[in-house]
């Protein structure tokens, strides 16, 4: 996180006695990354935060994957994964369906109207994009309000739960890292402040409010953690509610960022995808494609040029608006396009020349580029459009 916050009741000096009105000590917890050598926060609990009274195995949602073989571009129709009759019984944590994944990042989708259990992802940071609907995200740091178009960024091991609200289900696109995520380094000063040439600033990032200070005993938390053969799960029962924090301070905490606060970088000719980057992780980047003015060179072609992904898989989630470059392919809101490394791709037939003279685009999409191949999860296999790979040619294989 780029800047320091102080919320609630904290002592004037770290690692010193901090007591309540009756003279009882609070329990200080350091939550930090990379073994005391990166960002951290100090949280002050009423009770001992490590006091567990039970531990059982928990089987997380299906994480099995199969290779994209034979190699081909794919179109995944995420809105087909969750029929309306499933919404009431599905929560954002246990209801996720894996779309794509590799050793560094997993992409999932869920449509939920149910409150989630308390959850902690100890394998890495999560970025959850709210496609539609709204929710309150209660965390050990305090609550966040998540609305349509918001990214919810949750540092690894942040205990939290999702409470959908309103009259529509929560549609969420989940990016789970096995490391940490942050703004791109080129956006930051040497001290960590977002620079003037960055497409967003600290003012656009919204942290949690006052600590919740909840009470309760024998409180269960689902934990995803590292195992000998990949991610594993456990159910830990805590003697006291983990949301008993009275105050915290530091530079590590969950926050929201609205895609509508991203200020696009444009130019006289077509800008490459890194101009749209919003986050980076280990082995992947996240980019926004938002409504914007387009190229203003008198001979410009606003549609993207055809390009080969030499070193990456390109995954585009179409969230809304009008994505003119993909007309005729079947892609629309709720679609994910998978353009793997080794495949040249670009606009659909007619879109390249048809874009000439356009002054703006009204597209909204979230792109994840990975630097290792992605494999297909059970959710991706369940909602694939089998004809997409042949959409540029207008005909399928002769067999």
WOHU-V752374 format. One record per backbone hydrogen bond with DSSP energy under -1.0 kcal/mol. CO is the residue of the C=O (numbers start at 0). NH is the residue of the N-H. Records with the same first field share a line. If there is no record, write none. Layout:
# WOHU-V752374
CO: NH ; NH
This chain:
# WOHU-V752374
4: 249
6: 247
17: 25
19: 22
23: 19
26: 44
28: 42
30: 40
32: 37
38: 32
39: 250
40: 30
41: 248
42: 28
43: 245
44: 26
47: 50
49: 51
50: 238
53: 236
55: 234
65: 375
66: 68
73: 337
74: 384
75: 335
76: 79
77: 80
82: 85
83: 86
86: 89 ; 112
89: 112 ; 113
90: 94
96: 108
97: 378 ; 379
98: 376
99: 106
100: 374
103: 177
104: 101
105: 175
106: 98 ; 99
107: 173
108: 96
109: 171
111: 169
117: 221
118: 159
119: 223
120: 156
124: 176
125: 153
126: 174
127: 151
128: 172
129: 148
131: 170
133: 164
134: 145
135: 162
136: 143
137: 160
141: 138
142: 208
143: 136
145: 134
146: 149
148: 258
149: 129
150: 256
151: 127
152: 254
153: 125
154: 157
158: 139
159: 118
160: 137
161: 115
162: 135
169: 111
170: 130 ; 131
171: 109
172: 128
173: 107
174: 126
175: 105
178: 124
181: 279
183: 186
184: 187
186: 194
188: 191
192: 188
194: 197
198: 262
200: 203
201: 204
205: 255
215: 240
218: 237
220: 235
221: 119
222: 233
223: 121
224: 231
226: 229
231: 224
232: 57
233: 222
234: 55
235: 220
236: 52 ; 53
237: 218
242: 213
245: 8
246: 43
247: 6
248: 41
249: 4
254: 152
255: 205
256: 150
257: 260
258: 261
267: 296
271: 274
272: 275
273: 276
275: 287
278: 285
279: 181
282: 370
283: 280
284: 368
285: 277 ; 278
286: 366
288: 364
291: 360
296: 299
306: 344
307: 309
308: 341
312: 369
313: 338
314: 367
315: 336
316: 365
317: 333
319: 363
321: 323
322: 325
323: 326
324: 347
325: 328
331: 334
333: 77
334: 317
335: 75
336: 315
337: 73
338: 313
339: 342
342: 308
344: 306
347: 350
349: 353
350: 354
352: 355
354: 357
358: 293
360: 291
363: 318 ; 319
364: 288
365: 316
366: 286
367: 314
368: 284
369: 312
374: 100
375: 65
376: 380
377: 381
382: 76
384: 387
386: 389
387: 390
389: 393
